[in-house]
Amino acid sequence: MRCLRSLLREKTEPEIWAYLKVGRETVPVSHWESLLGCARSCDIRLFGEGISRYHAVLKRSDQGGWAVFDIFSRNGVWVNGSQVRSDGSPLRTGDVISLGGSCVTFQNISTEQRQKNEQNRTNSGKLVNPAVTLLELTLLQAFLLLQHAYSASRENFSVIAISFLTLGVLEWCVYQAMRLMDRLGFEIEILAFFLTTLGLSVAASSIPAGLYKQVLLIVASVVLFLLCGWGMRSLRILRSIRIPSGVLALGLLVLNILTSDSINGAKSWLEFGGYSFQPSELVKVFYIFAGAATLEMLYREKNLYAFLLYSAACVCALAIIGDFGTALIFFITFLVIAFMRSGSLATVLMAVTGAAMAAVMAVTVKPYIARRFTVWRHVWDDMFGTGYQQTHAISAAASGGLIGKGAGYGWLKNITYSDTDMVFAYVCEEQGLAVGICMVGAVLLMAFFAFRCAKNGRSAYYSIAACAASAMLLVQLALNVFGSVDMLPFTGVTFPFVSRGGSSLLSCWMLMAFLKSTDNRRGASFAVDPLHKIAPMEEKILPVTAHRKGKAGKKGKGSKKA
């Protein structure tokens, strides 16, 4: 509830990066990629007989330079009388941009003006003290440790105590590191640590002997989250790793197909030196890195089709592996990215149609998938056969009641894969439905906050990546919760952060970096460069007055569509 208050009550004014002088109005440019046109969804709406619905795009580079691109408008774009070609035209202060006969004047702003705007940019709403919230989480961990002290055997309690102590020290170290960087927003991290705490409790109850490995994976996950978040401060770095990320993702899937053995109809795991991991979990992160391209890729339609083929290759590889739950997650994420990049419902409908045909073929070719659909909504017909896992999960969740039986006192842990595929029922049995609802609510809150912040994202890359990561987490959540209680076909997908296992934990924490990159509240996110550190401009800038209202400057969804 404290995180909910802090994340949803606080609203931030958009950042200002440049201005357009439209007639007598001075309109602020609030994104690194801003869509110009007469459509309601454009970032900056312009009105005139020759202006297309989506006419042009203003784009800012990491170095602070600006350019304008013609996105297939009817009447073209000119800068100072010269027509803009497909590769765009650079802009300087005072340049006159002509769009279908209507003229606007571009004005960049200096570093000093940007800092002044940042000082005037206010956060409305009260930021809840993250230290108090983190202290409450620490108390929760202490209570969980106390429960395990009663339920665990004497030889296992020491490893459980050390594991919880390590997690507590880790979260406070991360918090202090953020404070040293003058970063105040810590709600997303607290929610992730809350879910990770429940996951550690599940591991302590189901397999205490493997807790040291689980703790090492938690530490590695947090380190990767920090590294990914820091790397996302530069779009130049993101562009440079886009193609390597895509190649690495496909390479992992191909290696999985060629080398892994089939288990229960699926070949989802790779083993090296006695350790196993699930490549599809790491591919989720690489897929977003490769797919959430900046707006400079929008100007060439072939890039959207290339991404369509790349997504199809990933989904087909997962289908061959037999991991159809992850394939569904990838497909829905593709729909999010494709729509946000193209704004075309036709593209989405075409993809949905193709996926439906592929699903019919998959059910025909893979008999065990057809059995899962046959069992769906009929698990009680064969409680000790095809419905064994789900009927036990439903019974265990019901037996936990509202407050649960206590950590380690549940019986669902004796069922195979209960701490991964059915972890929602596992938590409900031991900690109660109240904690289970909070567990679901934490993921929903993170995703909703990312969607809410996306409209004010600096760059389309951050907005698209955050929405895609949120879609992955939400679909993963739905498949795990609803699949374990027979409201959806059982797919064996893990619960974000909570299911025991290293691959899923690593990918979830890395996906968190995308969510942090879209948090543009003043001084909130370490994944966002402070304004005073962003590429100063050498040219002299004319002083202008910000005009935040007016029809021409109305904020829409253009950057998200792009």
FENQUIDA-V292590 format. One record per pair of residues at least 4 apart in sequence whose C-alpha atoms are under 6 Angstrom apart, sorted by the first residue. I is the first residue (numbers start at 1). GAP is how many residues later the second one is. Records with the same first field share a line. If there is no record, write none. Layout:
BEGIN
I: GAP  GAP
END
This chain:
BEGIN
3: 4  184
4: 4
5: 4
6: 121  122
9: 116
10: 114  115
11: 112  113
12: 111  509
13: 108
15: 15
16: 13  14
17: 12  13
18: 11  89  90  91
19: 8  9  10  88
20: 6  7  85  86
21: 4  5  83  84
22: 82
26: 521
27: 520  526
31: 427  428
32: 27  28  426  427
33: 25  26
34: 9  23  24
35: 7  8  22  523
36: 6  8  19  20  21
37: 5  8  9  15  16  17  18
38: 7  8  9  15
39: 14
41: 515  516  517
42: 514  516
43: 512  513  515
44: 509
45: 507
46: 506
50: 50
51: 49
52: 21
55: 16  18
56: 13  14  15
57: 11  12
58: 9  10
59: 7  8
60: 5  6
61: 4
63: 472
64: 471
66: 24  25
67: 22  23  24
68: 20  21
69: 19
70: 7
71: 228
75: 25
77: 6  7  21  22
78: 4  5  6  19  20
79: 17  18
80: 16
84: 4  5
93: 13  14  15
94: 11  12  13
95: 10  11
96: 8  9
97: 6  7
98: 4  5
109: 432
110: 427  431
111: 425
147: 260
148: 4  259
151: 257
152: 5
178: 5
179: 4
183: 340  341  342
184: 339  340
185: 339
191: 251
193: 4
195: 302  303
196: 301  302
198: 300
199: 299  300
203: 4
204: 4
205: 203
206: 207
217: 4  285
221: 285  288
224: 4
225: 284  285  288
228: 285
229: 284  298
230: 297
233: 294  295  296
241: 4
242: 47  48
244: 4
245: 41  45
246: 44
249: 34  37
255: 4
256: 4
257: 64
260: 7  10
261: 6
262: 4  5
266: 55  56
267: 54
268: 10
269: 8  9
270: 6  7
271: 4  5
277: 226
278: 225
281: 222  223  226
282: 225
283: 4
287: 4
288: 4
292: 169  172  173
293: 168
294: 166  167
312: 4
315: 12
318: 5  9
319: 4  5
325: 166  168
329: 143
333: 135  138
334: 4
335: 4  13
337: 4
338: 4
339: 4  5
340: 220  221  222
341: 220  221
342: 220
343: 218
362: 4
363: 6  7
373: 116
375: 4
376: 113
377: 109
379: 8
382: 4  5
383: 4  5
384: 4
387: 4
390: 94
392: 4
393: 32
394: 91
396: 33
397: 28  31  32
400: 4  5  28  29  32
401: 31
402: 30  31  32
403: 28  29
404: 25  26  27  28
405: 4  25
406: 24  25
407: 23
410: 20
413: 5
417: 4
418: 4  5
419: 4  80  81
420: 74  79  80
421: 71  72  73
422: 62
423: 76
424: 57
427: 4
428: 4  5  8
431: 4
437: 4
441: 4
447: 23
450: 65
451: 16
454: 9
457: 6  61
460: 4  99
461: 4
462: 4  55  56
465: 49
466: 48  49
469: 42
477: 18
478: 4
479: 4
480: 4  13  14  15
482: 5  6
483: 4  5  6  7
494: 5
495: 4
497: 8
517: 10  11
519: 6
END
